[in-house]
Each structure stands twice: as structure tokens, then as C-alpha cells.
Amino acid sequence: MAEPMKVRAQLSGDLLNIKILMSHIMETGQRKDPRTGQMILAHYIQHVSVGLNDKTVMAAQWGPAISKDPFLGLKVKGAKSGDKVTVKWEDNKGEKNSAEATVG
């Protein structure tokens, strides 16, 4: 099971500011274990999506070049207080994680 994400959704006028902190090791597959000398297998987030009230507002495909514990920020127009923000990701090993936040 993946560690929980931190999602914050705040209104500023007519813009919704969404900030997401994802916990993931994001291994590139290009490093060696210093103790054994064996290559560390790639393990990174491949697909990320952000939804507002069950409508996708952002979808991305990531690769191994994204840093450990990635942070994602975006702004969306047309949101109102009480709306639901949903964030989902899936990595190259099939692990999935999701989180929700309510616009305050």
C-alpha cells in the first residue's frame, strides 16, 4: 500500500489553487545498490490524473526523470466551495494511490 498523499485545494477569487505532495521513491533504474553492486530496478509514477467533481482537469504521463516525492501544483477556473478534488496515480509496477480534498 502506498503512503498517503497530501492534497490542498484553496479558492482565490475564481481560481482554485491545487497543491499535491505524493510520496514515492521514483527510482530511475540507473542506480546501483552501494552494498551489493546490483542495479536498483526502475520504480516510478507513470500516470497522474486530477479531477474536479468527477471531471478530469489534468492528466499526465510521467517517466523516471521526475524526482522522489514529487510535488504538483495547478490552477483551475470554475470551482466553488464544497467541490471535490480527486488525485490518482499509477506506477510502472501497477501500484495505485488516490486522495481527495474538499474545496474550502
Salt bridges, closest charged atoms under 4 A:
GLU27 OE2 - ARG31 NH2 2.59
ASP33 OD2 - ARG35 NH2 3.71
ASP83 OD1 - LYS80 NZ 3.39
ASP91 OD2 - HIS24 NE2 2.98
ASP91 OD2 - HIS43 NE2 2.70
GLU95 OE2 - HIS43 NE2 3.59
GLU100 OE2 - LYS84 NZ 3.66
